[in-house]
Protein backbone atom coordinates (compact mmCIF):
# COMPACT_ATOMS: atom_id res chain seq x y z
CA UNK A 1 0.00 0.00 0.00
CA UNK A 2 1.27 3.46 -0.85
CA UNK A 3 0.70 6.47 1.39
CA UNK A 4 0.66 9.70 -0.67
CA UNK A 5 1.23 11.78 2.44
CA UNK A 6 4.51 9.99 3.05
CA UNK A 7 5.60 10.86 -0.51
CA UNK A 8 4.92 14.54 0.05
CA UNK A 9 6.70 14.46 3.42
CA UNK A 10 9.80 12.89 1.89
CA UNK A 11 9.91 15.47 -0.88
CA UNK A 12 9.49 18.24 1.67
CA UNK A 13 12.30 16.85 3.83
CA UNK A 14 14.66 16.71 0.87
CA UNK A 15 13.84 20.25 -0.20
CA UNK A 16 14.35 21.45 3.38
CA UNK A 17 17.75 19.77 3.34
CA UNK A 18 18.48 21.45 0.01
CA UNK A 19 17.88 24.85 1.64
CA UNK A 20 20.71 24.00 4.02
CA UNK A 21 23.15 23.61 1.12
CA UNK A 22 25.01 26.76 2.19
CA UNK A 23 25.86 25.22 5.56
CA UNK A 24 26.73 21.88 3.98
CA UNK A 25 28.98 23.70 1.50
CA UNK A 26 31.02 25.09 4.38
CA UNK A 27 31.46 21.58 5.79
CA UNK A 28 32.59 20.29 2.39
CA UNK A 29 34.09 23.24 0.50
CA UNK A 30 35.34 21.15 -2.43
CA UNK A 31 31.89 19.77 -3.23
CA UNK A 32 29.20 21.28 -5.42
CA UNK A 33 26.58 20.59 -2.76
CA UNK A 34 23.70 22.26 -4.58
CA UNK A 35 24.17 20.16 -7.73
CA UNK A 36 24.42 16.99 -5.64
CA UNK A 37 21.27 17.83 -3.68
CA UNK A 38 19.41 18.66 -6.91
CA UNK A 39 20.36 15.27 -8.33
CA UNK A 40 19.24 13.43 -5.17
CA UNK A 41 15.91 15.27 -5.20
CA UNK A 42 15.40 14.58 -8.90
CA UNK A 43 16.13 10.88 -8.47
CA UNK A 44 13.90 10.61 -5.37
CA UNK A 45 11.00 12.31 -7.11
CA UNK A 46 11.51 9.97 -10.06
CA UNK A 47 11.39 6.99 -7.69
CA UNK A 48 7.95 8.15 -6.50
CA UNK A 49 6.68 8.35 -10.10
CA UNK A 50 5.14 4.93 -10.68
CA UNK A 51 4.26 5.55 -14.32
CA UNK A 52 7.90 6.47 -14.92
CA UNK A 53 9.02 3.39 -12.99
CA UNK A 54 6.82 1.20 -15.18
CA UNK A 55 8.38 2.73 -18.31
CA UNK A 56 11.85 2.05 -16.90
CA UNK A 57 10.95 -1.55 -16.11
CA UNK A 58 9.52 -2.07 -19.59
CA UNK A 59 12.78 -0.77 -21.11
CA UNK A 60 14.87 -3.15 -18.99
CA UNK A 61 12.55 -6.08 -19.66
CA UNK A 62 12.75 -5.48 -23.41
CA UNK A 63 16.55 -5.17 -23.43
CA UNK A 64 17.05 -8.35 -21.37
CA UNK A 65 14.22 -10.36 -22.92
CA UNK A 66 15.41 -13.89 -23.67
CA UNK A 67 18.74 -13.39 -21.87
CA UNK A 68 20.05 -16.67 -20.48
CA UNK A 69 21.60 -15.00 -17.42
CA UNK A 70 19.10 -12.30 -16.42
CA UNK A 71 15.35 -11.87 -16.10
CA UNK A 72 13.26 -8.74 -15.55
CA UNK A 73 9.54 -9.17 -14.67
CA UNK A 74 7.30 -7.79 -17.38
CA UNK A 75 4.87 -5.00 -16.49
CA UNK A 76 1.24 -6.09 -16.66
CA UNK A 77 -0.37 -2.77 -15.70
CA UNK A 78 0.60 0.58 -14.21
CA UNK A 79 -1.06 3.63 -12.70
CA UNK A 80 0.19 6.77 -10.90
CA UNK A 81 0.50 4.92 -7.59
CA UNK A 82 0.95 1.26 -8.50
CA UNK A 83 2.89 -1.04 -10.81
CA UNK A 84 1.69 -4.61 -11.40
CA UNK A 85 4.34 -7.03 -12.67
CA UNK A 86 4.36 -10.68 -13.64
CA UNK A 87 5.10 -13.06 -10.76
CA UNK A 88 8.45 -14.84 -10.80
CA UNK A 89 9.56 -17.41 -8.24
CA UNK A 90 13.08 -17.36 -6.91
CA UNK A 91 15.39 -17.19 -3.94
CA UNK A 92 15.95 -13.66 -2.57
CA UNK A 93 19.53 -12.48 -2.51
CA UNK A 94 19.11 -11.80 1.22
CA UNK A 95 18.62 -15.53 1.77
CA UNK A 96 21.63 -16.37 -0.39
CA UNK A 97 23.69 -14.01 1.77
CA UNK A 98 22.75 -15.92 4.92
CA UNK A 99 22.59 -19.51 3.69
CA UNK A 100 23.79 -19.83 0.09
CA UNK A 101 26.76 -22.04 -0.75
CA UNK A 102 30.02 -20.44 -1.88
CA UNK A 103 29.52 -21.12 -5.60
CA UNK A 104 26.05 -19.55 -5.55
CA UNK A 105 27.30 -16.49 -3.66
CA UNK A 106 30.22 -16.05 -6.05
CA UNK A 107 27.96 -16.29 -9.09
CA UNK A 108 25.40 -13.89 -7.61
CA UNK A 109 28.06 -11.22 -7.02
CA UNK A 110 29.39 -11.58 -10.57
CA UNK A 111 25.91 -11.43 -12.11
CA UNK A 112 24.96 -8.39 -10.03
CA UNK A 113 28.06 -6.46 -11.10
CA UNK A 114 27.57 -7.46 -14.73
CA UNK A 115 23.93 -6.38 -14.73
CA UNK A 116 24.64 -3.01 -13.15
CA UNK A 117 27.61 -1.91 -15.23
CA UNK A 118 26.29 -3.30 -18.53
CA UNK A 119 22.83 -1.73 -18.30
CA UNK A 120 23.82 1.79 -19.44
CA UNK A 121 25.09 0.25 -22.68
CA UNK A 122 22.28 -2.25 -23.11
CA UNK A 123 19.38 -0.06 -21.99
CA UNK A 124 20.70 3.49 -21.69
CA UNK A 125 19.66 3.36 -18.03
CA UNK A 126 21.46 2.52 -14.79
CA UNK A 127 19.52 0.56 -12.16
CA UNK A 128 20.08 2.85 -9.21
CA UNK A 129 19.09 0.82 -6.16
CA UNK A 130 21.44 -2.13 -5.62
CA UNK A 131 19.91 -3.69 -2.50
CA UNK A 132 19.60 -7.38 -1.52
CA UNK A 133 15.81 -7.02 -1.55
CA UNK A 134 15.86 -6.07 -5.22
CA UNK A 135 17.65 -9.17 -6.50
CA UNK A 136 16.80 -12.87 -6.62
CA UNK A 137 17.86 -16.12 -8.29
CA UNK A 138 15.18 -17.96 -10.25
CA UNK A 139 14.75 -21.70 -10.13
CA UNK A 140 16.42 -22.01 -13.54
CA UNK A 141 19.46 -20.03 -12.33
CA UNK A 142 18.81 -16.62 -13.86
CA UNK A 143 19.53 -13.41 -11.94
CA UNK A 144 16.30 -11.50 -11.37
CA UNK A 145 16.03 -7.75 -10.75
CA UNK A 146 13.25 -5.66 -9.21
CA UNK A 147 12.51 -1.98 -8.46
CA UNK A 148 13.18 0.44 -11.30
CA UNK A 149 12.03 3.62 -9.62
CA UNK A 150 15.52 5.05 -9.13
CA UNK A 151 17.49 4.99 -12.37
CA UNK A 152 20.24 7.03 -13.92
CA UNK A 153 19.79 8.10 -17.54
CA UNK A 154 22.93 7.37 -19.56
CA UNK A 155 21.86 7.04 -23.20
CA UNK A 156 25.48 6.90 -24.37
CA UNK A 157 26.71 4.58 -21.61
CA UNK A 158 28.56 5.52 -18.45
CA UNK A 159 30.23 8.96 -18.39
CA UNK A 160 33.39 8.64 -20.53
CA UNK A 161 35.80 9.66 -17.75
CA UNK A 162 34.74 6.72 -15.55
CA UNK A 163 37.10 4.20 -17.16
CA UNK A 164 40.20 6.41 -17.41
CA UNK A 165 39.83 7.56 -13.79
CA UNK A 166 39.61 4.00 -12.48
CA UNK A 167 42.46 2.85 -14.75
CA UNK A 168 44.81 5.65 -13.72
CA UNK A 169 43.98 5.05 -10.06
CA UNK A 170 44.62 1.33 -10.47
CA UNK A 171 47.95 2.01 -12.23
CA UNK A 172 48.89 4.69 -9.67
CA UNK A 173 49.53 7.33 -12.34
CA UNK A 174 48.64 10.17 -10.06
CA UNK A 175 49.71 13.16 -12.14
CA UNK A 176 47.48 12.05 -15.00
CA UNK A 177 44.76 10.96 -12.57
CA UNK A 178 44.66 14.34 -10.83
CA UNK A 179 44.31 16.13 -14.16
CA UNK A 180 41.57 13.71 -15.29
CA UNK A 181 39.68 14.22 -12.01
CA UNK A 182 39.97 18.00 -12.41
CA UNK A 183 38.67 17.76 -15.98
CA UNK A 184 35.74 15.59 -14.85
CA UNK A 185 34.93 17.93 -11.95
CA UNK A 186 35.95 15.66 -9.07
CA UNK A 187 38.61 18.12 -7.95
CA UNK A 188 38.27 21.88 -8.22
CA UNK A 189 41.42 23.27 -9.80
CA UNK A 190 41.59 25.90 -7.07
CA UNK A 191 41.89 23.13 -4.45
CA UNK A 192 44.09 20.67 -6.37
CA UNK A 193 47.18 21.52 -4.30
CA UNK A 194 45.35 20.31 -1.17
CA UNK A 195 44.89 16.76 -2.52
CA UNK A 196 47.92 14.46 -2.49
CA UNK A 197 48.35 11.11 -4.34
CA UNK A 198 48.02 9.29 -1.01
CA UNK A 199 44.76 11.12 -0.37
CA UNK A 200 43.31 10.08 -3.73
CA UNK A 201 44.48 6.48 -3.32
CA UNK A 202 42.81 6.15 0.06
CA UNK A 203 39.62 7.86 -1.11
CA UNK A 204 39.18 5.58 -4.14
CA UNK A 205 40.26 2.39 -2.36
CA UNK A 206 36.80 0.71 -2.24
CA UNK A 207 36.44 1.18 -6.00
CA UNK A 208 39.99 0.34 -7.06
CA UNK A 209 41.12 -2.52 -4.79
CA UNK A 210 39.03 -5.10 -6.69
CA UNK A 211 40.77 -4.11 -9.95
CA UNK A 212 44.27 -5.18 -8.88
CA UNK A 213 43.76 -8.92 -9.39
CA UNK A 214 41.90 -11.18 -11.80
CA UNK A 215 39.65 -12.39 -8.99
CA UNK A 216 38.86 -10.47 -5.82
CA UNK A 217 37.52 -11.79 -2.51
CA UNK A 218 35.01 -9.30 -1.11
CA UNK A 219 34.71 -9.55 2.68
CA UNK A 220 33.06 -7.49 5.38
CA UNK A 221 36.44 -7.02 7.04
CA UNK A 222 37.97 -5.58 3.86
CA UNK A 223 34.98 -3.27 3.36
CA UNK A 224 35.14 -2.02 6.94
CA UNK A 225 38.83 -1.16 6.50
CA UNK A 226 38.28 0.53 3.11
CA UNK A 227 35.06 2.42 3.83
CA UNK A 228 35.60 2.94 7.55
CA UNK A 229 38.39 5.42 6.89
CA UNK A 230 36.06 7.55 4.81
CA UNK A 231 33.64 8.00 7.71
CA UNK A 232 36.26 8.72 10.38
CA UNK A 233 35.91 12.49 10.83
CA UNK A 234 39.36 12.58 12.43
CA UNK A 235 41.03 10.64 9.63
CA UNK A 236 42.89 11.80 6.54
CA UNK A 237 40.39 10.29 4.08
CA UNK A 238 37.56 12.32 5.54
CA UNK A 239 39.70 15.46 5.40
CA UNK A 240 40.48 14.68 1.77
CA UNK A 241 36.79 14.28 0.97
CA UNK A 242 36.24 17.92 1.96
CA UNK A 243 38.36 18.89 -1.05
CA UNK A 244 36.71 16.48 -3.49
CA UNK A 245 33.47 16.76 -5.39
CA UNK A 246 31.07 14.20 -6.90
CA UNK A 247 29.74 15.78 -10.11
CA UNK A 248 26.00 15.49 -10.68
CA UNK A 249 26.32 12.94 -13.48
CA UNK A 250 28.38 10.66 -11.22
CA UNK A 251 26.17 10.65 -8.12
CA UNK A 252 24.20 7.62 -9.31
CA UNK A 253 27.31 5.87 -10.70
CA UNK A 254 29.14 6.02 -7.38
CA UNK A 255 26.01 5.01 -5.49
CA UNK A 256 25.68 1.90 -7.65
CA UNK A 257 29.36 0.93 -7.58
CA UNK A 258 29.43 1.32 -3.79
CA UNK A 259 26.23 -0.71 -3.49
CA UNK A 260 27.61 -3.56 -5.58
CA UNK A 261 30.80 -3.66 -3.55
CA UNK A 262 28.80 -3.64 -0.32
CA UNK A 263 26.52 -6.52 -1.35
CA UNK A 264 29.45 -8.56 -2.69
CA UNK A 265 31.09 -8.13 0.71
CA UNK A 266 27.92 -9.31 2.47
CA UNK A 267 27.99 -12.34 0.17
CA UNK A 268 31.64 -12.99 1.11
CA UNK A 269 32.02 -13.62 -2.60
CA UNK A 270 34.99 -14.05 -4.89
CA UNK A 271 34.34 -12.71 -8.37
CA UNK A 272 36.21 -11.73 -11.58
CA UNK A 273 35.37 -8.10 -10.94
CA UNK A 274 38.22 -6.67 -13.04
CA UNK A 275 37.21 -8.59 -16.18
CA UNK A 276 33.57 -7.54 -15.75
CA UNK A 277 34.50 -3.89 -15.35
CA UNK A 278 36.99 -3.95 -18.23
CA UNK A 279 34.37 -5.43 -20.56
CA UNK A 280 31.69 -2.84 -19.85
CA UNK A 281 33.54 0.33 -18.79
CA UNK A 282 35.31 1.91 -21.79
CA UNK A 283 38.79 3.19 -21.09
CA UNK A 284 39.46 0.89 -18.15
CA UNK A 285 41.27 -1.86 -20.08
CA UNK A 286 43.42 0.52 -22.16
C-alpha positions in Angstrom: 0.0 0.0 0.0 1.3 3.5 -0.9 0.7 6.5 1.4 0.7 9.7 -0.7 1.2 11.8 2.4 4.5 10.0 3.0 5.6 10.9 -0.5 4.9 14.5 0.0 6.7 14.5 3.4 9.8 12.9 1.9 9.9 15.5 -0.9 9.5 18.2 1.7 12.3 16.8 3.8 14.7 16.7 0.9 13.8 20.3 -0.2 14.4 21.5 3.4 17.8 19.8 3.3 18.5 21.5 0.0 17.9 24.8 1.6 20.7 24.0 4.0 23.1 23.6 1.1 25.0 26.8 2.2 25.9 25.2 5.6 26.7 21.9 4.0 29.0 23.7 1.5 31.0 25.1 4.4 31.5 21.6 5.8 32.6 20.3 2.4 34.1 23.2 0.5 35.3 21.1 -2.4 31.9 19.8 -3.2 29.2 21.3 -5.4 26.6 20.6 -2.8 23.7 22.3 -4.6 24.2 20.2 -7.7 24.4 17.0 -5.6 21.3 17.8 -3.7 19.4 18.7 -6.9 20.4 15.3 -8.3 19.2 13.4 -5.2 15.9 15.3 -5.2 15.4 14.6 -8.9 16.1 10.9 -8.5 13.9 10.6 -5.4 11.0 12.3 -7.1 11.5 10.0 -10.1 11.4 7.0 -7.7 7.9 8.1 -6.5 6.7 8.4 -10.1 5.1 4.9 -10.7 4.3 5.6 -14.3 7.9 6.5 -14.9 9.0 3.4 -13.0 6.8 1.2 -15.2 8.4 2.7 -18.3 11.9 2.0 -16.9 10.9 -1.5 -16.1 9.5 -2.1 -19.6 12.8 -0.8 -21.1 14.9 -3.1 -19.0 12.5 -6.1 -19.7 12.8 -5.5 -23.4 16.6 -5.2 -23.4 17.1 -8.3 -21.4 14.2 -10.4 -22.9 15.4 -13.9 -23.7 18.7 -13.4 -21.9 20.1 -16.7 -20.5 21.6 -15.0 -17.4 19.1 -12.3 -16.4 15.3 -11.9 -16.1 13.3 -8.7 -15.5 9.5 -9.2 -14.7 7.3 -7.8 -17.4 4.9 -5.0 -16.5 1.2 -6.1 -16.7 -0.4 -2.8 -15.7 0.6 0.6 -14.2 -1.1 3.6 -12.7 0.2 6.8 -10.9 0.5 4.9 -7.6 0.9 1.3 -8.5 2.9 -1.0 -10.8 1.7 -4.6 -11.4 4.3 -7.0 -12.7 4.4 -10.7 -13.6 5.1 -13.1 -10.8 8.5 -14.8 -10.8 9.6 -17.4 -8.2 13.1 -17.4 -6.9 15.4 -17.2 -3.9 15.9 -13.7 -2.6 19.5 -12.5 -2.5 19.1 -11.8 1.2 18.6 -15.5 1.8 21.6 -16.4 -0.4 23.7 -14.0 1.8 22.7 -15.9 4.9 22.6 -19.5 3.7 23.8 -19.8 0.1 26.8 -22.0 -0.8 30.0 -20.4 -1.9 29.5 -21.1 -5.6 26.0 -19.5 -5.5 27.3 -16.5 -3.7 30.2 -16.0 -6.1 28.0 -16.3 -9.1 25.4 -13.9 -7.6 28.1 -11.2 -7.0 29.4 -11.6 -10.6 25.9 -11.4 -12.1 25.0 -8.4 -10.0 28.1 -6.5 -11.1 27.6 -7.5 -14.7 23.9 -6.4 -14.7 24.6 -3.0 -13.1 27.6 -1.9 -15.2 26.3 -3.3 -18.5 22.8 -1.7 -18.3 23.8 1.8 -19.4 25.1 0.3 -22.7 22.3 -2.2 -23.1 19.4 -0.1 -22.0 20.7 3.5 -21.7 19.7 3.4 -18.0 21.5 2.5 -14.8 19.5 0.6 -12.2 20.1 2.9 -9.2 19.1 0.8 -6.2 21.4 -2.1 -5.6 19.9 -3.7 -2.5 19.6 -7.4 -1.5 15.8 -7.0 -1.5 15.9 -6.1 -5.2 17.7 -9.2 -6.5 16.8 -12.9 -6.6 17.9 -16.1 -8.3 15.2 -18.0 -10.3 14.8 -21.7 -10.1 16.4 -22.0 -13.5 19.5 -20.0 -12.3 18.8 -16.6 -13.9 19.5 -13.4 -11.9 16.3 -11.5 -11.4 16.0 -7.7 -10.8 13.3 -5.7 -9.2 12.5 -2.0 -8.5 13.2 0.4 -11.3 12.0 3.6 -9.6 15.5 5.1 -9.1 17.5 5.0 -12.4 20.2 7.0 -13.9 19.8 8.1 -17.5 22.9 7.4 -19.6 21.9 7.0 -23.2 25.5 6.9 -24.4 26.7 4.6 -21.6 28.6 5.5 -18.4 30.2 9.0 -18.4 33.4 8.6 -20.5 35.8 9.7 -17.8 34.7 6.7 -15.5 37.1 4.2 -17.2 40.2 6.4 -17.4 39.8 7.6 -13.8 39.6 4.0 -12.5 42.5 2.8 -14.8 44.8 5.7 -13.7 44.0 5.1 -10.1 44.6 1.3 -10.5 48.0 2.0 -12.2 48.9 4.7 -9.7 49.5 7.3 -12.3 48.6 10.2 -10.1 49.7 13.2 -12.1 47.5 12.0 -15.0 44.8 11.0 -12.6 44.7 14.3 -10.8 44.3 16.1 -14.2 41.6 13.7 -15.3 39.7 14.2 -12.0 40.0 18.0 -12.4 38.7 17.8 -16.0 35.7 15.6 -14.9 34.9 17.9 -12.0 35.9 15.7 -9.1 38.6 18.1 -8.0 38.3 21.9 -8.2 41.4 23.3 -9.8 41.6 25.9 -7.1 41.9 23.1 -4.5 44.1 20.7 -6.4 47.2 21.5 -4.3 45.4 20.3 -1.2 44.9 16.8 -2.5 47.9 14.5 -2.5 48.4 11.1 -4.3 48.0 9.3 -1.0 44.8 11.1 -0.4 43.3 10.1 -3.7 44.5 6.5 -3.3 42.8 6.1 0.1 39.6 7.9 -1.1 39.2 5.6 -4.1 40.3 2.4 -2.4 36.8 0.7 -2.2 36.4 1.2 -6.0 40.0 0.3 -7.1 41.1 -2.5 -4.8 39.0 -5.1 -6.7 40.8 -4.1 -9.9 44.3 -5.2 -8.9 43.8 -8.9 -9.4 41.9 -11.2 -11.8 39.6 -12.4 -9.0 38.9 -10.5 -5.8 37.5 -11.8 -2.5 35.0 -9.3 -1.1 34.7 -9.5 2.7 33.1 -7.5 5.4 36.4 -7.0 7.0 38.0 -5.6 3.9 35.0 -3.3 3.4 35.1 -2.0 6.9 38.8 -1.2 6.5 38.3 0.5 3.1 35.1 2.4 3.8 35.6 2.9 7.6 38.4 5.4 6.9 36.1 7.6 4.8 33.6 8.0 7.7 36.3 8.7 10.4 35.9 12.5 10.8 39.4 12.6 12.4 41.0 10.6 9.6 42.9 11.8 6.5 40.4 10.3 4.1 37.6 12.3 5.5 39.7 15.5 5.4 40.5 14.7 1.8 36.8 14.3 1.0 36.2 17.9 2.0 38.4 18.9 -1.0 36.7 16.5 -3.5 33.5 16.8 -5.4 31.1 14.2 -6.9 29.7 15.8 -10.1 26.0 15.5 -10.7 26.3 12.9 -13.5 28.4 10.7 -11.2 26.2 10.6 -8.1 24.2 7.6 -9.3 27.3 5.9 -10.7 29.1 6.0 -7.4 26.0 5.0 -5.5 25.7 1.9 -7.6 29.4 0.9 -7.6 29.4 1.3 -3.8 26.2 -0.7 -3.5 27.6 -3.6 -5.6 30.8 -3.7 -3.6 28.8 -3.6 -0.3 26.5 -6.5 -1.3 29.4 -8.6 -2.7 31.1 -8.1 0.7 27.9 -9.3 2.5 28.0 -12.3 0.2 31.6 -13.0 1.1 32.0 -13.6 -2.6 35.0 -14.1 -4.9 34.3 -12.7 -8.4 36.2 -11.7 -11.6 35.4 -8.1 -10.9 38.2 -6.7 -13.0 37.2 -8.6 -16.2 33.6 -7.5 -15.8 34.5 -3.9 -15.4 37.0 -4.0 -18.2 34.4 -5.4 -20.6 31.7 -2.8 -19.9 33.5 0.3 -18.8 35.3 1.9 -21.8 38.8 3.2 -21.1 39.5 0.9 -18.2 41.3 -1.9 -20.1 43.4 0.5 -22.2 
